[in-house]
Amino acid sequence: MVSIKEKLIKGRKYLYAEYSFRLPDGHIKKLSKLIKSKEDAASKEIKDYFLKKEIEAYRQYAAKTYRPGLALTAEKIGKIESFKAEYKEIIKNLTKNQFKDILDRFTVNFTYESNAIEGNSMTLKDVTLFLHENIIPKGKDLREVYETKNTREANGLLFSNKVKIALKDIINLQKVLVRDTGVSLGFKKFPNYLLMRDVKTAPPEKVGQEMGSLVEWYDKNKDKEHPLRLAAEFHGRFEKIHPFDDGNGRVGRILINAILLENGYPPLIVRKTMRQSYFSALEAYDKGHKEKLIRFLLERMEKTFENFFKVYIRYI
C-alpha cells in the first residue's frame, strides 16, 4: 500500500509517496517518489512507477540468486518475475467479493481441466453447474461427481495456505481428492504402472523412503533454485515415484501450484488439450531431459496468467 510522508528539507516541506515490499530472502525494499499533492499518491502514474520498480527489484534478485538454463533463460526468469509482481498487484487490488469470484472461476477451470486429463467425462458446463448450483449432471458416474467435489475442496485448502510440501500434507491431499471414490487411501500397497510412459514407478515397499527423500531434496533446494524449476523437478520426481494407487496426477498438479503460490507466483492450469504434450514432457523428464518439463510448465504459467488473471482484471 502506498503511504504519504512529509519531509522538511532546508526549511521547505515536501511530500513523498512511499511503498515497501519484501524480497524472497526477507529483506524489505523501500521506495519513495516526490509528489505534488496527497491526491497524486493514489494516481495510476505513481502505482505504475512503484510496480515497475518492484519488478526491477525482483528481476535483480532472481538474476543474482537463480541459475538460468536452456528453458528457464535469464530473459524468461525476468518475465516470470514481472508476472509475480503483477499477480501480487492484481490480488491486492481486488475487493473481497472479487477475490472470491476469481478463485471460484480458477477452481472451476482447474477442476475441469485436471480431472479431464485423467479421463473424467464431466464437461466444463457440468462442473460449473455442479460447483455453483449443486446440480448433478444426468448420466454421469457418481465417482466423477465426487472427484469434482473433492478437487474443489483440495483447491480450497491450497488457497487457504494449507497445502505444504510435507509428507503429512501430501498424504492428506490425496485423501481429500479420492474421498468416496473407492480408491485406497495413503501410499500404494500394490505396484502400479503408467500409461504412455516407459518408466518403472517406485515399488510399494520403497515409497515411504523415496517420498521422504523427495521432500528432503525440496527443503534443501527451495532457497537455491528458481521456484518454477523447483516445481517442475519436484513434479517430475513425484510422478515418477507415483506414490498412490490413484490420484497421483491430480495431487501432483496441485502441488505444483502449492510451490508457486508459496513463493508469490500465479498458479497455472494444465489443459486437457495439452494432455499429450504434458505426458511427453514427463516422459522426457524420466529419461533425464528436464528442460522439456520446465519449458512446458513455463508456457502453462504464461498462458494461465495472460488468459485468465489478466483477462479477468480487464473486465471487472
C-alpha positions in Angstrom: 0.0 0.0 0.0 1.3 3.5 -0.9 1.6 5.8 2.0 2.4 9.6 2.2 5.2 11.1 4.1 6.1 14.8 4.7 9.7 15.7 4.8 11.3 19.0 5.9 14.3 19.8 3.7 16.2 23.1 4.2 13.1 24.7 5.7 10.7 23.6 2.9 8.1 20.9 3.1 8.0 18.1 0.5 5.5 15.3 0.0 6.7 11.8 -0.9 4.7 8.7 -1.8 6.3 5.7 -0.2 5.9 2.0 -0.9 7.7 -1.1 0.5 7.8 -4.8 -0.3 9.6 -7.9 0.9 12.1 -9.8 -1.3 12.2 -13.6 -1.2 15.2 -13.5 1.2 13.2 -11.5 3.7 14.8 -8.1 3.1 12.4 -5.1 2.9 12.8 -2.9 -0.1 11.6 0.7 0.5 10.8 3.1 -2.4 9.8 6.8 -2.4 8.8 9.3 -5.0 8.3 13.1 -4.8 4.7 14.1 -5.4 3.0 17.5 -5.7 -0.1 16.7 -3.7 -1.6 13.9 -1.5 -4.0 13.0 -4.3 -1.1 12.1 -6.5 -0.2 9.2 -4.3 -3.3 7.3 -5.5 -2.8 8.1 -9.2 -2.1 5.4 -11.8 1.2 7.0 -12.6 2.5 6.6 -9.1 1.2 3.0 -8.9 2.8 2.1 -12.2 6.1 3.7 -11.1 6.2 1.5 -8.0 5.1 -1.6 -9.9 7.9 -1.0 -12.4 10.5 -0.6 -9.6 9.2 -3.7 -7.8 9.5 -5.8 -11.0 13.1 -4.5 -11.4 13.9 -5.5 -7.9 12.5 -9.0 -8.3 14.5 -9.4 -11.5 17.7 -8.2 -10.0 17.2 -10.6 -7.1 16.4 -13.5 -9.4 19.4 -12.8 -11.6 21.7 -12.9 -8.6 20.1 -15.9 -6.9 18.9 -18.4 -9.6 20.9 -20.1 -12.3 19.5 -19.9 -15.8 19.1 -22.9 -18.1 18.0 -23.8 -21.6 14.3 -23.4 -20.8 14.5 -21.0 -17.9 16.8 -18.5 -19.5 17.7 -15.2 -17.8 15.2 -13.5 -20.1 12.4 -15.9 -19.1 13.2 -15.6 -15.4 12.9 -11.8 -15.8 9.5 -12.3 -17.4 8.3 -14.6 -14.7 9.4 -12.1 -12.1 7.1 -9.5 -13.8 4.3 -12.0 -13.5 5.0 -12.3 -9.8 4.8 -8.5 -9.2 1.7 -8.1 -11.5 -0.1 -11.0 -9.8 0.6 -9.5 -6.4 -0.8 -6.2 -7.6 -3.9 -7.8 -9.1 -4.8 -9.7 -5.9 -4.0 -6.7 -3.7 -6.5 -4.5 -5.5 -9.4 -6.9 -5.6 -12.3 -6.5 -3.3 -13.3 -9.4 -1.0 -16.1 -10.4 -3.4 -13.9 -10.1 -6.5 -11.1 -12.2 -4.8 -13.7 -14.9 -4.0 -15.0 -14.7 -7.6 -11.6 -15.1 -9.2 -10.7 -18.0 -7.0 -14.1 -19.7 -7.8 -13.5 -19.2 -11.5 -10.0 -20.6 -11.3 -11.2 -23.6 -9.2 -13.9 -24.4 -11.8 -11.4 -24.3 -14.7 -8.6 -26.1 -12.8 -11.1 -28.8 -11.6 -12.5 -29.4 -15.1 -9.1 -29.5 -16.8 -7.2 -31.5 -14.2 -9.9 -34.2 -13.9 -10.4 -34.3 -17.7 -6.7 -35.2 -18.1 -7.4 -38.3 -16.0 -10.5 -39.3 -18.1 -13.3 -37.6 -16.2 -16.1 -37.0 -18.7 -17.9 -34.1 -17.0 -17.9 -31.0 -19.3 -16.9 -27.5 -18.2 -20.7 -26.7 -18.1 -21.3 -29.8 -15.9 -18.5 -28.7 -13.5 -19.7 -25.1 -13.4 -23.4 -26.1 -12.6 -22.4 -28.6 -10.0 -19.9 -26.4 -8.2 -22.0 -23.3 -8.3 -25.6 -24.6 -8.3 -25.1 -28.1 -6.9 -26.8 -29.5 -10.0 -25.7 -33.1 -10.6 -25.4 -33.8 -14.4 -27.5 -36.7 -15.7 -25.8 -39.8 -16.8 -22.5 -39.2 -15.1 -20.8 -41.7 -12.9 -21.1 -40.9 -9.2 -17.3 -41.2 -8.9 -16.8 -38.4 -11.4 -19.1 -36.2 -9.3 -17.2 -36.9 -6.2 -13.9 -36.3 -8.0 -15.2 -32.8 -8.9 -16.4 -32.1 -5.4 -13.1 -33.3 -3.9 -11.0 -31.2 -6.3 -12.8 -28.1 -5.3 -12.2 -28.9 -1.6 -8.5 -29.5 -2.4 -8.2 -26.1 -4.1 -9.8 -24.6 -1.1 -7.0 -26.0 1.1 -4.5 -24.8 -1.5 -5.7 -21.2 -1.5 -6.1 -21.2 2.3 -2.3 -21.9 2.5 -3.0 -25.4 4.0 -1.0 -27.4 1.4 2.7 -27.6 2.2 5.4 -29.7 0.7 5.4 -32.1 3.6 4.6 -35.8 3.8 1.5 -35.4 6.0 0.1 -32.7 3.7 0.7 -34.7 0.6 -0.9 -37.8 2.1 -3.9 -35.7 3.3 -4.3 -34.1 -0.1 -4.6 -37.5 -1.7 -7.2 -38.5 0.9 -9.2 -35.3 0.1 -9.0 -35.9 -3.7 -10.1 -39.5 -3.7 -12.7 -39.4 -0.9 -15.8 -41.5 -1.5 -14.5 -42.8 -4.9 -13.5 -46.2 -3.7 -9.8 -45.6 -4.1 -7.3 -46.8 -1.5 -6.1 -44.0 0.8 -2.4 -43.3 1.6 0.6 -44.8 -0.1 0.1 -47.6 -2.5 0.2 -51.2 -1.3 0.5 -52.8 -4.8 2.7 -51.9 -7.8 1.2 -49.5 -10.4 2.1 -48.8 -14.0 2.0 -45.7 -16.1 0.2 -45.4 -19.4 2.0 -43.6 -22.2 5.3 -43.6 -20.2 8.0 -46.2 -20.3 9.2 -46.0 -16.7 9.1 -48.1 -13.6 7.4 -46.5 -10.6 8.7 -46.9 -7.0 7.7 -50.3 -5.6 5.3 -50.1 -2.6 7.9 -51.0 0.0 10.1 -48.1 -1.1 7.5 -45.4 -1.5 7.9 -44.0 2.1 11.7 -43.8 1.7 11.6 -42.2 -1.7 8.9 -39.7 -0.8 10.9 -38.8 2.3 14.0 -38.3 0.1 11.9 -36.1 -2.3 10.7 -33.8 0.5 14.2 -33.6 1.9 15.5 -32.7 -1.6 12.8 -30.0 -1.8 13.7 -28.5 1.6 17.4 -28.4 0.6 16.9 -26.7 -2.7 13.9 -24.4 -2.2 16.1 -21.4 -1.5 18.6 -22.2 -4.3 16.5 -23.0 -7.3 14.0 -20.8 -9.1 10.5 -21.8 -7.8 9.3 -22.7 -11.3 12.3 -25.0 -11.9 11.8 -26.4 -8.4 8.1 -27.1 -9.1 9.0 -28.8 -12.4 11.7 -31.0 -10.9 9.5 -31.9 -7.9 6.6 -32.7 -10.2 8.8 -34.9 -12.4 10.2 -36.8 -9.4 6.8 -37.1 -7.7 5.1 -38.5 -10.8 7.9 -41.0 -11.4 7.5 -42.3 -7.8 3.7 -42.4 -8.3 3.2 -43.0 -4.6 -0.6 -43.6 -4.5 -2.8 -46.2 -6.1 -4.8 -43.4 -7.7 -4.9 -39.6 -7.7 -1.2 -39.1 -8.4 -1.7 -36.7 -11.3 -4.3 -34.6 -9.6 -2.2 -34.5 -6.4 0.9 -33.6 -8.4 -0.7 -30.7 -10.3 -2.0 -29.1 -7.1 1.5 -29.5 -5.5 2.9 -27.5 -8.5 0.6 -24.7 -7.6 1.4 -25.0 -3.9 5.1 -24.4 -4.7 4.3 -21.4 -6.9 1.8 -19.8 -4.6 4.1 -20.2 -1.6 6.7 -18.2 -3.5 4.3 -15.5 -4.6 3.8 -16.7 -8.3 0.5 -17.1 -10.0 -0.9 -20.7 -10.2 -1.2 -22.5 -13.5 -3.6 -24.8 -15.3 -2.6 -27.8 -17.5 -5.4 -28.0 -20.0 -6.8 -31.3 -21.3 -5.9 -30.2 -24.8 -2.3 -30.3 -23.7 -2.5 -33.8 -22.3 -0.2 -35.4 -25.0 2.4 -32.6 -24.6 2.2 -32.9 -20.8 2.8 -36.7 -20.8 5.5 -36.2 -23.4 7.3 -33.7 -21.1 7.0 -36.1 -18.2 8.4 -38.9 -20.3 11.3 -36.7 -21.3 11.9 -36.0 -17.6 12.0 -39.7 -16.9 14.8 -40.0 -19.4 16.8 -37.2 -17.9 15.7 -34.4 -20.2 14.5 -32.0 -17.6 14.2 -28.8 -19.6 11.2 -30.0 -21.6 9.0 -30.2 -18.5 10.3 -26.9 -17.2 9.5 -25.3 -20.6 6.1 -26.9 -20.6 5.2 -25.5 -17.1 6.7 -22.1 -18.0 4.4 -22.0 -21.1 1.4 -23.0 -18.9 2.2 -20.3 -16.4 2.4 -17.6 -19.1 -0.8 -18.7 -20.7 -2.8 -19.0 -17.5 -1.6 -15.6 -16.3 -2.3 -13.8 -19.5 -5.5 -15.6 -20.5 -7.1 -16.0 -17.1 -5.9 -13.5 -14.4 -5.2 -10.5 -16.8 -8.3 -11.1 -18.7 -10.4 -11.2 -15.5 -8.9 -7.8 -14.4 -9.7 -6.3 -17.8 -13.5 -7.0 -17.4 -14.1 -6.0 -13.8 
